[in-house]
Amino acid sequence: MKYPLFLLTLAILGIVPLAHAQNKAGIANPAIDMEGYLRVSAEAAKHREARRLPEEDFIRMSRESGTVILDARSTEKFDELHIRGAINLSFPDIAVESLRLTFPDKNARILIYCNNNFRGADGPFPPKAAIASLNLSTYIALYSYGYMNVYELGPLIDVKTSKLDLVSSSAH
């Protein structure tokens, strides 16, 4: 039997047995698809490879017409400090309708960043485990919903030396 490359990769990583365990448990839920998530995650990872940007390119692209910056952190963290002009749609709120209302054009260029792009401000940008970086979840979610024109801020940047215009929208 011939298996697709993504299944072989997931099997090597030991992920496929985990996905199959969900089905073996006999708890069916058509609204949750672990195997589909893992498949799309592998596709999104490949797509993401050439879409990580240095700070200068992120700034340049953010100034181009039709480009939006998405911050998927909580509203509380966003209000503490964010890139000027960013739209806040917190990750738990990413859903069919919220995406349709926020980004009606699936071809719009969306730039994303997260906690793990910044150091020196643990209040607004608390570090997450590298494998749990919000950029990863956000990128995969947007890709899953059909948003393919997504770019990600790549480096870890000190907030004190960043060229990005970081602002607060809360009264601290």
C-alpha positions as CSV (number, residue, x, y, z in Angstrom):
1,M,0.0,0.0,0.0
2,K,1.3,3.4,-0.9
3,Y,1.0,6.2,1.7
4,P,1.1,10.0,1.1
5,L,4.3,11.7,2.1
6,F,2.6,13.7,4.9
7,L,1.3,10.4,6.5
8,L,4.8,8.9,6.4
9,T,6.3,12.0,7.9
10,L,3.6,12.0,10.7
11,A,4.2,8.3,11.3
12,I,8.0,8.9,11.6
13,L,7.2,11.7,14.1
14,G,4.9,9.3,16.0
15,I,1.9,11.6,15.4
16,V,-0.3,9.3,13.3
17,P,-0.8,6.7,16.0
18,L,-2.1,9.5,18.2
19,A,-4.5,10.6,15.5
20,H,-5.8,7.0,15.0
21,A,-6.2,6.6,18.8
22,Q,-8.9,9.2,18.7
23,N,-10.9,7.1,16.3
24,K,-10.2,3.9,18.2
25,A,-11.7,5.4,21.3
26,G,-15.0,5.2,19.5
27,I,-15.9,8.8,20.3
28,A,-17.1,10.2,17.0
29,N,-17.3,14.0,16.5
30,P,-17.6,15.2,12.9
31,A,-16.8,18.7,14.1
32,I,-13.3,17.7,15.2
33,D,-10.8,16.2,12.7
34,M,-7.3,15.5,14.1
35,E,-6.1,13.7,11.0
36,G,-7.3,16.6,8.8
37,Y,-5.6,19.1,11.2
38,L,-2.3,17.2,11.1
39,R,-2.5,17.0,7.3
40,V,-3.3,20.7,6.9
41,S,-0.6,21.6,9.4
42,A,2.0,19.8,7.3
43,E,0.8,21.6,4.2
44,A,0.8,25.0,6.1
45,A,4.3,24.3,7.3
46,K,5.6,23.8,3.8
47,H,3.7,27.0,2.6
48,R,5.1,29.0,5.5
49,E,8.8,28.2,4.7
50,A,9.2,31.1,2.3
51,R,6.8,33.5,4.1
52,R,8.8,34.4,7.2
53,L,10.1,38.0,7.1
54,P,12.9,39.9,8.6
55,E,11.8,43.1,10.5
56,E,12.6,45.4,7.6
57,D,10.5,43.5,5.1
58,F,7.7,43.2,7.6
59,I,7.7,47.0,8.0
60,R,8.0,47.6,4.2
61,M,5.1,45.2,3.4
62,S,2.9,46.6,6.2
63,R,3.0,50.0,4.5
64,E,1.8,48.7,1.2
65,S,-1.8,49.2,0.2
66,G,-4.2,46.3,1.0
67,T,-1.9,44.8,3.7
68,V,-3.3,44.2,7.2
69,I,-1.4,43.2,10.3
70,L,-3.1,40.7,12.5
71,D,-2.4,40.3,16.2
72,A,-4.0,37.1,17.5
73,R,-3.0,37.7,21.2
74,S,-5.7,38.4,23.8
75,T,-7.3,41.8,23.8
76,E,-5.7,42.5,27.2
77,K,-2.2,41.8,25.9
78,F,-2.9,43.7,22.6
79,D,-4.0,46.8,24.5
80,E,-0.8,46.7,26.6
81,L,1.5,46.8,23.5
82,H,1.1,46.1,19.8
83,I,2.3,47.1,16.4
84,R,0.6,50.4,15.4
85,G,-2.2,49.7,12.9
86,A,-2.6,46.0,13.8
87,I,-6.0,44.5,14.0
88,N,-6.7,42.4,17.1
89,L,-8.6,39.1,16.5
90,S,-7.7,37.0,19.4
91,F,-6.9,33.4,18.5
92,P,-9.9,31.8,20.4
93,D,-12.2,34.1,18.3
94,I,-10.8,33.0,14.9
95,A,-13.9,31.3,13.3
96,V,-15.7,31.2,10.0
97,E,-17.8,34.3,10.7
98,S,-15.2,36.5,12.5
99,L,-12.7,35.9,9.6
100,R,-15.3,36.6,7.0
101,L,-16.1,39.9,8.8
102,T,-12.5,40.9,9.5
103,F,-10.9,39.7,6.3
104,P,-13.7,39.4,3.6
105,D,-11.0,39.1,0.9
106,K,-9.2,35.8,1.3
107,N,-6.5,37.1,-1.1
108,A,-5.7,40.1,1.2
109,R,-2.1,40.1,2.4
110,I,-2.1,39.4,6.1
111,L,1.0,39.9,8.3
112,I,1.2,38.1,11.6
113,Y,3.3,38.3,14.7
114,C,3.1,36.9,18.3
115,N,4.6,36.8,21.8
116,N,7.6,34.9,20.6
117,N,8.7,37.7,18.3
118,F,9.5,40.0,21.1
119,R,11.7,40.0,24.2
120,G,12.1,42.6,26.9
121,A,8.4,43.1,27.6
122,D,7.1,39.9,29.3
123,G,3.9,41.7,30.4
124,P,2.4,42.2,26.9
125,F,4.6,39.5,25.2
126,P,4.9,36.6,27.7
127,P,7.1,34.0,26.2
128,K,5.5,30.7,25.1
129,A,7.2,27.4,24.5
130,A,8.7,27.5,21.0
131,I,6.4,24.6,19.9
132,A,3.4,26.4,21.2
133,S,4.2,29.8,19.5
134,L,1.0,31.6,18.6
135,N,2.4,32.3,15.1
136,L,2.3,28.6,14.4
137,S,-1.4,28.2,15.5
138,T,-2.4,31.4,13.8
139,Y,-0.7,30.6,10.5
140,I,-2.2,27.1,10.4
141,A,-5.7,28.4,11.3
142,L,-5.6,31.1,8.5
143,Y,-4.3,28.5,6.0
144,S,-7.0,26.1,7.1
145,Y,-9.7,28.8,6.3
146,G,-8.2,29.4,2.9
147,Y,-6.1,32.5,3.6
148,M,-2.9,31.8,1.6
149,N,-1.4,35.3,1.4
150,V,-0.1,35.3,4.9
151,Y,3.4,36.3,6.0
152,E,5.0,36.0,9.4
153,L,7.4,38.2,11.3
154,G,10.4,35.9,11.7
155,P,13.0,37.1,14.2
156,L,13.1,37.5,18.0
157,I,13.3,41.3,18.5
158,D,14.1,43.3,21.5
159,V,11.3,45.8,22.1
160,K,13.9,48.5,23.0
161,T,15.7,48.3,19.7
162,S,12.8,47.3,17.4
163,K,12.2,49.5,14.3
164,L,8.5,48.5,14.5
165,D,6.2,51.2,15.9
166,L,4.9,49.6,19.1
167,V,2.1,51.4,20.8
168,S,-0.2,50.9,23.8
169,S,-4.0,51.4,23.6
170,S,-4.6,51.0,27.3
171,A,-4.4,53.7,30.0
172,H,-1.7,52.3,32.4
